[in-house]
Amino acid sequence: MKLRLFAAALPTALACAIIGLSSPTPAEARIKLATLPDREAVAVRFDHPNQVLVEEERTIALQAGVNNIDFSWAGTNIDKGSIVFRPAAADSKVEILSTSYPPGENALTWAVSSPDARSEKFRISYLMGNIQRETSYQAMVSKDETTCSFKHYFKIRNWSGESFAEADFITRDGKKFEKALSQGEAKRVLVNKWDNVKIKKEYVYDLTRQYEGKVLTDYVLVNSKDIGLGQIPLEFGKVRIYQDDGKGTAAFTGEDWGRFTPIGDEMRLNIGTAQDIKVEFKKMVNDVTNRRGNVYDTDELDQYEIKNFKDSEVILTLVLRVDGEWEMMKDASGFESFERMDNETVKFRVKCPPKGAPVLLKFHYQRKDVW
Amino acid sequence: MRPVAFICLTLLACAPLCAKEELVTLPKRDGVQLTIYNSEDLTLVRETRTLSFKAGENRLQFSWANTLIDPTSVEFQALADKEGNLEVSDTSYPAESHEMLIWTITAKKAASHQVQITYFTSGISWSAEYTGLVAADESAMDLTAYVTVHNRSGEDYEDAEVRLVVGVIHLVEKVINLAQPATSRAMDRKEMEDWARDAPNKSPSGPGRGGGGGMSKPKQIDKAGLSEYYIYSVEGTETILTNWSKRLRSFSVAGVPLKTVYHLNPAKFGPEFTKVLEFKNNEECKLGKEPLPDGLIRLFRQSASGMGYMGALASKYIAKNDEVKISVGPDAEVTLKEKRMSFQKKDLTFNQRWLEGWTGVETFELEVRNFRSKAIEVEIHRSFGGDFDFNSEDKAEVENFNTRKFILSLAPNTSRTLVFSVTTRYGSNVKPK
């Protein structure tokens, strides 16, 4: 590995939205004053899951009577119809009379009536495209896999054409951070961190998630205060999971997409395959019964031989599917609990002794009226 | 000529953020650790450096031109910072480069800190291989396991701690895809090959030497379980140059007891009657200390005249206490012949003079002959289709609803004939139950 030294230049901010104050002359003259009131505050809001709302404040010097205020934007992706212009003060005497859209321009003109000459603070809001957001998480799981520290990151990539010299970025859950963000630049910030979050580890053989007969290892965390979360809904995002190896370092143990998880709901994360638990399927009985013309029933016994090669006992959840009309027979055996999740899907919980001692789940059922 | 592939770490001072930046320090790397996964094209690189921070905001630039690093994985962490002196305010990915990021790090007070930078890279992998030297009488073998690390990442890793992860990890995106903007340049094969050819002359420590150069005995590989994984930690450090591979011995065990079983099991070993050598990954077999990662097992027979190749198995992961069955192919000295001795159609049924059902009765003989001067075990799986009844005076087990299994032993130079009959109903004769 080689090292090289060099210095990087700071990105230069680009200003693309322009405000000009026009004198109340006929609109076609459109004489723009050179005074460009600075933005005093900019907020970029990510409340909506798909849209980004930019809100800015500017103080504009008004003359008594009707003033035309030009607002134009070049090279930025502003939704023209979404622009809202209003005085910041609720009891303002200033009134917005009309909005005019000149042809073929990314611009508009507000006619603003003022009772006297004054400086008035205005708020301009608009939806801006091409600002991408990404939520991601990092879980650092304890050696005993019962708790984790859970970090929540928010990343913004700015392709809008606009540079933000200084802006408040506000996430969907109301977290605010002040940053500069140039055109083309991306920034990632840590917005939340929760320690000692309780997690549950589960082994799952689930034929609705995979067909290769693998046993999946899942971590389950409930977005609730009981386990150390439950403050905000967790946005959809990638969760990267590391585990403390007990030697002062950590190992990466897997990643999964965390679905949007409202408060009170659970997030299930698959970290990989549990290779020390093997499941071997055999169909032991597959008989036709109760034949009537070309209609018949079937008597079927599906056997799952489970071997847990770990040094300690585990509980394995098996999620299986049977299509059509069917019912489980009373002599089905080898499980701790059984739940029919829906017509086609059943869930068994099987206690698996350690060191490879086999356990047999015998799922005996009859299909009805097959043709 | 070697492509430009480097990782650069630069600490920048910036009193006000927009002021001209100033290079403060050349951070020296204290150590690097590679955690290499075998189930995915993924390596976690962890490097430590000692940096000096001034009070207030510090900007730290990290760039990785022409490597296969996943930019989304790069993380900064201060080590032994119990007081929380350092805090990452943000991570910025400048528009002008896909291969650079800048951390803004706020320090409460000026201090020197050891920091850790971690990231994922593609292009480094490892594999396991096994060599078994089987005794002439096939009663035991000497088993040696190797691990081989391959580096095609475009980056040299010198004096690195190497950890190998056994296990199947779940990734939702491939690291190579996340590293893609850099890939096309990093994988300029001709340049890589040219460089690899020249590398031995350029490397100060020689390829593949590093911390292990000049070692007088094989390195120990420590194995420890973590969650669903096993981590193999190679003793000391290794230098792994790009486009080079390095093989190390994982363990060696003499006298692993073997069992020879002849199988007819088309589902597992193909249609031929096959010799299979079996052992278990347990203490009885002098193994069982850790699972055996998936890899190629090659068996050689030792004899007075030299060594002969027996066969190989691309083995899947073998858990502790699980069994291993290696097919070494047919053996001319142990044969199986199946003959149909009779065939009879009966119970023909008609519907308006058209045949609509019948029953077939067949008898078979399975003759197993052992020409060897050694007792053997035999396992025969025989499958049938449709609505059938199976009958045999010889003991057969139900393997599944359409397969029966015979297990038998044969003394040296003996033979045995198994007899069974199968009654199969067709058409309207299919048995209503």
Interface residues (C-beta under 8 A of the other chain):
Chain A: M1 K2 L3 R4 L5 F6 A7 A8 A9 L10 P11 S136 Q138 V141 K143 E145 R157 F177 K179 A180 S182 Q183 G184 E185 A186 K187 R188 V189 L190 K214 L216 T217 K238 R240 Q243 D245 T249 A251 F252 T253 G254 E255 D256 W257 N270 I271 G272 T273 A274 Q275 D276 K278 K282 K283 M284 V285 N286 D287 V288 T289 N290 R291 Y296 D299 L301 Q303 K307 F309 D311 K355 G356
Chain B: F6 I7 C8 L9 T10 L12 C14 L17 C18 E21 E22 L23 L26 R29 V32 Q33 T35 Y37 S39 L42 L44 R46 Q61 T72 S73 E75 V88 S89 D90 T91 S92 Y93 P94 A95 E96 M100 I102 F120 E155 D156 Y157 E158 R163 V165 G167 V168 I169 H170 L171 V172 E173 A224 L226 S227 E228 Y229 I231 P291 Y317 A319 K320 N321 D322 D387 V398 E399 N400 F401 N402 V430 K431 P432 K433
